[in-house]
Amino acid sequence: MSPQQESSKPQLARDLGATHATAVVVGTVIGSGIFLVPSDMMQAVGSARLVYLAWLVGGVLSFFGALAYAELGAMKPEAGGEYVYLRDSFGPLAGFLDAWTWFLVSKPASIATLATGMVRVLGTFSALRFLSDPIPGIPYALTYGHLVAVSAALLITFLNYIGIKRAGEFQLIFTLLKVAIIVAIVGVGFSFSAGTFHNFTGTYAGAKGGVAGFMAAMVAALWAYDGWNDLNMIAGEVQKPEKSLPIALIAGVAIVVALYISVNAAVQYVLPPDAIAMSPRPASDAIAAVLGHMGSAIVSLGMAISMLVAMNGTIMSGGRMPYAMAKDGYFFSALARVHPRFHTPSVALVIQAILASVLLLLGGSFRQFFSLAIFSEWLFYLLTVAALFIFRWREPNAIRPYCAWGYPIAPLFFVLAAAVLLFYTFRDNWPNSGYGLLVILAGIPFFYAFVRRKARMASKSIYP
């Protein structure tokens, strides 16, 4: 295709400002994790202080990763993010395997996780308990909750389909609402007359303990922090990305860490370690202790809104990596299509919604969906941050609008910590991690098939 033809095709629009970009980071990261994982963490380490240590280490690790992604995003502000960095550092195969896994497993599983979790939370309201009821007359075990989950995924996909600006405005408004609810939850928790700071020195005797227990708590914390990298996938639609991306990533992760530690502190102020460990929803139980049933309802509403906003950010970022891969000729060309009116990767968004809907209709628990993706995601986080070292060595004079603070110590710490996390995740989350690795390896023959296809098309254009 000639440069003139390429320039005449519809392009993605740079419609997101720095505030939208920050809302993508904050809104995508804060899903359900902070409301649910304090019990898992307490069961793992058995100490309020070690729970805090896990939150802090997970926050620092995420912050170091965000610093590296900020440099990469400012240096290469293109749609596709991780795919672009891995393609240009480790080669097209590495980029393809990341995008392949992202498109087929990671993003559909993340969307399904959020939709399933949102329906589960809505089902706690008495008026919506019918969501768990099976639909009569259908032999397959399909509930009303399945339909609501699929409908939510399709509705948010449609919002992203009709324009990144509309999706960005939705993200900004509802992220502000989400943050306001979280701040209110913290305030309510610390207003509890029977609360005590003695809970912060308590322990839970039935904890797993040891290094394995702390790593399990770390995995839970990093699940709650997951999603900070999604902004880089839509870098091609951010205004002044050389400035906006670093600001949004650094400020966004810092806001999330502050909110998470505050919520955890409020929960521990209200509930002793034993109660936190035994509660499936610690934040809800803590606020219920202060305000009664209304408090539990407020937390449930906050969780539902939180997961809806996180789903919007996940869907927004999800369609960009396969779009970039297809644009390079390493995937089906239809996925590189940009809608002529809405300037979005419309086909990629539609296929992503179909894959997520299939996962939702097949069923599975909240954690099963998440476990499907966690190993592969962190493997590519590790490789992406490692790419920063390659670019610094290979392109020392390249223009870098932002240079990662703490280089090389901060990114090296991230890479080493991610490697340790992968080891424990692979060992403790087997066979789900094994399935994730198989999905990655299964992409290799497909990559070479697309390479051959790309070569044939190139030869036809040279010798018509």
N, C-alpha and C positions, 0 to 999 in steps of 0.2 A: 504494500500500500504506500502511495506517495505521501510526502509530508503535507501536501495540500489536502488530500483526502482525509488524512488523519486529523488535521486541524478543523475540518468541517464537521466532524462527528461530534455528537453531544458529549460534553465533559462533566465530570463531577464539579459541583459548585462549592466554592469556599464561603460558606454561609455561617459558620460557627465562630463566635467571638471567644475571648479568653474566659468570660464567665460561663458560657455554655460548656467550654472544654473542662473547666474545673468541676462543673456539675456532672459531666460524664464520669469523671474520676470518682467523686464522692458518691454519686447516685448509683453507680455500677458496683462499687465495692461494698457499700452498706446494703446487704440483702437481709437474710434472716440469721446469719451467723452469730452476731453479737447477742441476739435474743435467746439463742439455743445452746451455743457451745460452752458457756461457763460450767454447765454440769459435766460435760465430757472432760473438760480440762481438770476440774476438781477430782473426778474419778481417776484421772491419770496420775496426778501429782500429789493430791491429798493435802495441799497446803495453800492457803490464801496467798502467801508471799510468792510461792513458786508459780501460781497461776498468773500473778502480776509479772513475774519474770518472763514467762512465756509470751504474754501480751507485748511486753517491751522488746524482747528479742525479735519476735515476729514483726513488730512495727519497724524496728531498725532495719531488719532484713528487707522488708518491702520498700522502705525509704531509700536504701542503697540501690535496690533494683530500679526504682523510679529515677534516681539520679543518672544511672547509665542509660535508661530509655530516653531521658530528656536530651542527652547529648546526641544519641542516635536519631531521635525524631527531628531535632533542630537541624541536624546535618543532612538528613534525607527525608524531607517532609512529603512523603508520597503515600498514597493509599496502599494499604497492605501491611505497613509497619514491619512486624517481625519477618514476614516473608521477604521483604526487600533487603533487610539487614543480613539475613542468613544467605540469601541468593548472592549478595555482593561480597560476602566474606568467605563462607564455606563452599559456595557454589550452588548452581541451580537445584541439584538433588536435595540438599538440605532445606532450601526454601520450599521446594515442592512438598517434602514430607511434613513440614510444619503446617503448610496450608491444607494439605490433604487431611491430616489428622484434625485440624481445627474445624474444617468444613464438615467432615463426615461424623466426627465424634464429639469433640470438645464443645462446640457451640450448640449443636442440637441437644446434647446432654445438659448443658448449662441452662438452656431455655426450658427444657422439660423439668429440671430440678426446681427452678423458680416458679414455674406454673403449678407444679405439683404441691410445692410448699405453700403457695398462696391459697390454693383450694383447701388444703388441710387446715390452714388458719381460719379461713372463712367458715369452715365447717364447725368451728367451736361456737359460733353464734347460734342460738336456739332456732332462729328463723331460717337458718341455712343448713340445718343438720341433714336435710334430705340429700345433700350433695353426695353423701356416702351410699345412698340407696341405689340399687341396680335399676336400670331402665327396663320396664316390663316388656315382654314380647321379643327380646333380643337374646339369642342363645349365648352369645359372647358376653362375658362378665364386664359389661360396660355400665359405668355409673354416671349420674348427672355431673359429678365432679370432673370426670374425664372430658365431658363436653364443655364445661366451663373453662377448664385448663386449655384445651385446644382453641376455644374461642378467644381467650385472652392472648394467646400467642399470635393468632391470626390478626387480631385487632391491632396489636402493637406493630406487627409487621406491616400492616396497611398504613399506619401512621408514618413509618419510616419509608415506605414505598412512595408516598406523595410528597416527600421532600425532607432533606436533612434539617432545614431550618425549623419546620414544624416539630420534628422529633426533638430537636435541640431545645426549643421553647418548652415543650412538655417536660423534658429532663430538668431544666432549670427551675421551673415553677414547683414541680413535685419534689425535687431534691430539697428546696427550701422548706417545704412543708414537712418533709421527712426529718430534716435536721431540727426543726421546731418541736416536733413530737418527741424526739430523742432528748433534747434539752429539758423538755417538760418532765419526761420520765426521770431524768437525773434529779431535777429539783424536788419532785414528789418523793423520791426515795430518801433523800437526805432530810426531808421534813418529818420523817417517821419518828414519833416520840419514843418508841421502844427500840429504835435502832441503836447500835453501839459499835464503836471502833474496835472493841475487843474481838469482834468477828474476824478482823484482819490478821490476828495472831493465832486463829484456831486451825485445827487440822481435821482431816477425814481419815479414819483408820483403815478403811477398806480400799485405799487407793492402790493402783498398780505400782507406782513408785519407781525409783531408780532412773537410769538413763533412758530406758525404753519408755517409761512413763512420761518423762519430760518431752521426749520426741513425739509421743502421741499427743501431748498437749500442744506442742508446736504445730503439728499437722492441723489440729483443730483451729488454732489461732490463724494460721496461714490460709485456711479455708475461708475464714471470716474476712481476711484482708485481700482475698483473691479478686482480681478484676482491674487493678490499677493500670495494667498494661493495655487495656482495651482502647484507650485514647489514641495510642500510636497507630492503630489500624485505620483511623479516620483522619490522619494527618493531612491528607490531600484535600480535606474540606474545612480546614481550620484557617481562619484569617491570621496573617502574620505568624505562621507556625514557628519561626525561629525564636520568637519571644513568647507566644502564647503556650506552646507545648511545655517548655520548662516550668513556667509559672504554674500552669494547671496541674502538672504532675507533682511538683514539690509541695505546693499549697494544698492540693487535694489529699495527698497521702498524710500530710501533717494534720489536717482537719479530722480525717478518719481516725488516726491514732489517738488524738485528744478525745474524740467522742467515745471510742471504744473503752479507753481506760476510765473515763468518767462513768459510763454505764456500768462497767464491772464494779467500780467502787460503790456505786449506789446500791447495786444488788447485794454486795458483801456487807454493806452497812445495815441492811434490813435482815438478811438471812445468814445464819451460821453455816459453816462449811458442810456439815452433814445435810442440811436442808437443800443447799445448792446441788450437792452431788446426787441427791435422790430426786430432784425435780426435773421433769422433761422440758419445762419452760421456766427457767429461773427468773427472768425479767418479769414475766407475767405474774408469777407467784409473789414476787417482791412488791410490785405495785398493788396487787390485790390485797396484800397485808395492810397497806396504807389506806386504800380507797374502797376496798371491797370489790364486788362484782364489776362495778364501773371501771375500776383500775385495770382489771384483767381485760375488759373490753377495749380500753384505750390502747393497751399494748398490742392486742390482736389487730386493731385497726392500723396501728403504726407498722406492724409486721407486714400486713397485706399491701399497704401503700409502698413500703420499702421494697418488697419483692417485685411489684409492678414496675417501679422506676428502674430497678436493677435489670429487669427483663428488657426494658427499652434500650438501655445502654448496651446490653449484650447483643441484642438483635441489630442495633445500629452498627456496632463494630464487626459483627459476624460476617456480613456480606462482602466486606471490603477485601479480605485476603484472597478468597477464590476469584474475585474480580481481577485483582492484580496478577494472579497466577495465569488466568485465562488470557489477559491482555498480553502477557509475555509469550503466549502460544503453548503453554504447558498444561492446558486444561481445555475443556469444551468451550469453544469460542462464544457460544451464547451467553456464558456467564460474564463475559466482558462487556456485555451490552449495557449502555447507559440510556435511561429513559429520556426521550427527546424533550418532554415537557417538565418532568420533575427532577431530572439530572441526578438520579440515584441508580445504583446497580440493581435494577429491578428484578432481573431474572435470578441473580444470586440470592436476593432476599426471598423470593418465592420458593426456590428450591430448599433453602434453609428452613423455611416455615413448614414445608412438607416433611422434611426429615424429623424435625422436632415433633410434629403432630403424630408421626408414625411411632416414635418412642413413647409418647404420651398414651396412645391408644393400645400399645402393647402392654402397658402397665409397668409396675415396678415401684419400689419404695423411693422415698426422698433421697436416702443415702445411696441406694444402688445407682441412681442416675449420676450422682456426684462422683462416686468411686470409679465410674467408667472413664472419667476424664482427668483425674488429678495427677496421675503419674506422667502421662504424656505432656500435660501442660507445663509441669515443672522441669521436665527434660528440656523443653524448648526455651523456657525462661533462662536456664543455665547456659544454653548455647548462644542465645541472643546477647546476654551480658558478656560472654566470652568473645563475641564478635567485636566488642568495643576495643579489646586489646589488639585484635587483628587490624582494625582500621587505624589505630594510633601508630602501629608499627609500619603498615603498608602505605598509609597516606598521611605522613607527618605534617605536611603543609596544606592539607585540605582545609577549606573554610569551615570553622566550627563556631556557629553563633553562640553556643553554650558549651562549656567544658565541664564534665562531671566533677563535682566537688569530691575531694578525697581520693582521686585517682592516684595510684593504682590500688590502694588498700581497700577502699570501699567496694569496688566491683569484685576484687579478689575474694573478699570475705563473703560476698553474695554467692559467688561460684562455688566456693568450698562448702558453705552452709547448704546450698541447694543440692550438692552431691551427697552430703550426709542425709539430708531429708529424703532424697530419692532412694537411697539404700534402705532406710527404715520403711518408707512407703512401699517399696517393692516387696520387702520381707513380710510386713504386717498386713498388707492389703492384697495379698495373693489370693485368688488368681486374677482379680480385676486388673492389677498392674500388668500381669502377663498378657491379658487380652489387649490392653492398651499398647503394649510393645508389639504384639502381632499385627495390630492395625497399622502401626507405623511401618513395619517391614513389608506389609502387603502393598504399600504404595510404591515400592521400588520398581516392580515390573510395569506398573501403570506409567511411571515417570518415563521409562525408556520407550514405551509405546507412544507417548506423546512427543518425545524427542524425534522419533522416526517420522511421525505424522508431520511435525513442524518442518523437518528436512524435506519431505516430499512436497509440501506446499511451497516451500522456498524455491525448490528446483522448478516447479511448475510456473512460478512467477518470473523466473529468469529465462526459462525456455518454454514459452507458451505453445 
